[in-house]
């Protein structure tokens, strides 16, 4: 968890709360599945990343952020 929090601090993402292994970002929903793709796209682009999605079938979708 410490490593994840250091990552969020480096990228400028503000953590609102921690619930077990879930890190809730500032202004976000308390359920990761409730975030629309546009939320992640705007968030990543605002800190200098581009976004790519990968369909993982029944598992869901993986969102990959790459530094521009």
N, C-alpha and C positions, 0 to 999 in steps of 0.2 A: 504494500500500500504506500509506503514511503516513497518508493521509486515513482509510482504513478503520480503522487502529489507533487514531486519535484518536476515531473514532465509538465503537468498543468501549470505550475508556477513559471517555468521557462517559456511556455508558449503564450502566457498571458491569460489563460482561461481561469476564471474565478470559480472556486468550489463553494457551493452553497451549503452542502451537508454531505455526510457519509452515512450510508445505511448498509451495514455489513460490508460486502464487497462492492456495492454500488456507490459510485461517486456521482453526486447530483451537482450539475453545473449551475451557476447563477442564472436565474430566470428560466430554468428548464423544468420539465415535468418530473415527477418523482417515479416515473416508469419509462425506461429507455425506449420501449416500443411505441410510446406516444409521440415521439419527436418526428416531425415530417422531414423529408429529405432536404427541403429548402432551409430548414433550421441549421442542419449540419453544413450545407453548402455555404450559407452566409457566414457562419461561424468560422469555418476553415479559411474562406477567402479573406475575411477581415483580418486574419493574422498571417497572411502571405502564403497560404497553401492552396493547391488545386484539389478537387475532389473527383474520385472515380468510384463507381459502385460495381460490385461483383455479386451476381445472383448465385447463391449457394443452395438453390433448390428448396427442399422442405425445411432446411435449417434457417433460412432467412437471407438477408443481404449483408454483405460486408462493405463498409465504407472505408476507402483508403485515401488518406491525405498525403500529398507530396509537396515538399517545399518548392515554391516557384523559383 
